[in-house]
């Protein structure tokens, strides 16, 4: 039979076959969808009927049959109106592109991968969609928790957006908490009035008193003040006792490892005495004092307002506003939760290395051989995390500790592009974006890598080490409880350890001459024949056996921090965007009595030497700037351009080049003899490192012939010292900083009441170029046998 005759026979037989009844046994088995929509049900039913009819008339084809994929909406949770918060846009909301609790197809996840360059993570998404999604995902994660009592019949634990749906749709992740809270036994709720009566004044909001016995632990998320009242606890590899009566601010966003609070056994010298506040609190007779007792209170710093879209990809990191214990922003991770989180883990080698410095007893030995600790290792090995734990551990012994930041990409106390020296007197508990600070001495390079400026990079570090030795190291003040006559130094290096990066690391070691060297093992395991590494996300094998400049250096080999798949949610570029946006929304102010209002972070029994507040009430485009005189003989009288292409900026284009840019604010310490008496000279180099000091970053809002408008977190006292601004085109304001994330701010027509053509510094129109469309990978074309 010819092909034409076969087609005619099939067409003639089609009406007869369509009348064959479909029995349940003839229908293929269809897997149940978690929550199929009506359209999906109709589509599946029609496909099943078609399959059953075609199977009766034709043999199965050896080729893979294409089937209609279910609607992507079925993968996501249904949305429920968010709790009371500022009014949001009334425009139609877009469907969320990602839900951390829903399974994601590998091919779709690969297609949705973002670019790792700064500011381009949302290059393929319309600007208005980014902020619609951020507002929709404000209440993404909610902790499931309840006291050990019989719940009400109509109460359903867990996220409100999951109520009435099958619990099998939620990806439950078991926490590491080993704590069974019981009201009146190991947990007591105190109102604000009761805490004030006990002497804990100046702390707005209620608190929760918690008792932990041996082998218990409590994993926490959110923002809170932690005050040890009895015994000793461990937090972020740091030991905290009740002797100091201090309240420690703790920031635990779900984007980073969450702290696990554990009680420690009594030392040989015995436990620290109980805090004076514990005896003043009214404890019920049923309360059982365990190995450690501490108080958790609300922490209102302004970072909680990130939930409304200032940094879209991080809008969900603080969970919902109200915690299960009645404290705002305080979330115990007990049982299973719907938001993916992972705990902070202290490897055994870290504990041994952190306890080694405690063997130094005589203070005179500290003066003769001051502690200079250098931390090095490949990227994603845990260098900054360990260095932060070392800082907190040293502050238990020393009055102050110095920190030298050599990582241009992810600075600990800034937003990148700076090598600087900080002196700290309080421990830090949280990711880098939660504790920006003003450096004692710093230099701005304006790039996230020393690849383009290795000589300037080493020269800046050399000058900072000399400044530490001659001006900081022995300028501490005597203290009865801690060593105050000497200030130790921690050097946090970069993760570039191959090629030129290895040469730079050797040079830093030779200049610093560390007394203690903390070297991380390679994150990749490799044998003679087979590569056993976890994948492309890890650094290549790197040996830590570099030649040390001094035989007196004591070396510690550390194992890398545990790697969690959740770390891949955010790239280094995403974290740089977060640090930059939060930096410009912060206020670095000196701590005085007038800053103890409205629940400031410094509302503690012992005052802070510095305080940080964040204000997300308005985007940067609506924030009032500082007006600074600009020109010869004025407050800012010198402008420098550095980096690639800086020689091409002529004086006539200076206002255009500065407008909307991120600039570095410098003070002049020593005016050179031969100074160029001009506001700007093309290609003029920076003054010598000994004569300038970096103060902080600023965003230029506008430039006029005599006034420059600046947005900066620096206080007026620091801003008044600025006379030089430096611009490097390698660091620009990320896209979220240019948008209006408030209600009705971004729409399809424009932003802030203006059309997109009238919005400055931002172009949302697509540019059509050859091969400019998104690349798609096809996995069905493979060689035989692969």
Secondary structure as UniProt FT lines:
FT   HELIX           3..18
FT   HELIX           24..26
FT   HELIX           38..57
FT   HELIX           72..75
FT   TURN            100..101
FT   HELIX           106..111
FT   TURN            118..119
FT   TURN            121..124
FT   HELIX           127..136
FT   TURN            137..139
FT   TURN            153..154
FT   HELIX           160..162
FT   TURN            163..164
FT   HELIX           167..169
FT   STRAND          173..174
FT   TURN            184..186
FT   STRAND          187..190
FT   HELIX           192..197
FT   TURN            198..199
FT   TURN            201..202
FT   STRAND          207..212
FT   TURN            214..215
FT   STRAND          217..230
FT   STRAND          232..235
FT   TURN            236..237
FT   STRAND          238..241
FT   STRAND          248..252
FT   TURN            254..255
FT   STRAND          260..263
FT   TURN            268..269
FT   TURN            276..280
FT   TURN            285..286
FT   STRAND          292..298
FT   HELIX           303..308
FT   TURN            309..310
FT   HELIX           312..314
FT   TURN            315..318
FT   TURN            324..325
FT   STRAND          330..332
FT   STRAND          336..337
FT   HELIX           348..356
FT   HELIX           357..359
FT   HELIX           363..368
FT   STRAND          372..376
FT   TURN            379..380
FT   HELIX           383..395
FT   TURN            396..397
FT   STRAND          401..405
FT   STRAND          418..424
FT   HELIX           432..434
FT   STRAND          441..444
FT   HELIX           450..452
FT   HELIX           454..467
FT   HELIX           468..472
FT   TURN            473..474
FT   STRAND          488..492
FT   HELIX           500..512
FT   STRAND          516..520
FT   TURN            536..537
FT   TURN            551..552
FT   STRAND          554..558
FT   HELIX           565..569
FT   HELIX           572..584
FT   STRAND          586..590
FT   HELIX           593..595
FT   TURN            598..599
FT   TURN            601..602
FT   STRAND          610..614
FT   HELIX           620..622
FT   STRAND          626..630
FT   TURN            632..633
FT   STRAND          638..642
FT   TURN            644..645
FT   HELIX           646..648
FT   HELIX           651..653
FT   HELIX           654..658
FT   TURN            659..660
FT   STRAND          662..668
FT   TURN            682..683
FT   HELIX           689..691
FT   STRAND          692..703
FT   STRAND          707..711
FT   HELIX           716..719
FT   TURN            720..721
FT   STRAND          724..728
FT   TURN            729..730
FT   HELIX           735..738
FT   TURN            743..745
FT   STRAND          750..751
FT   TURN            752..753
FT   STRAND          754..755
FT   HELIX           756..758
FT   TURN            760..761
FT   TURN            770..771
FT   TURN            784..785
//
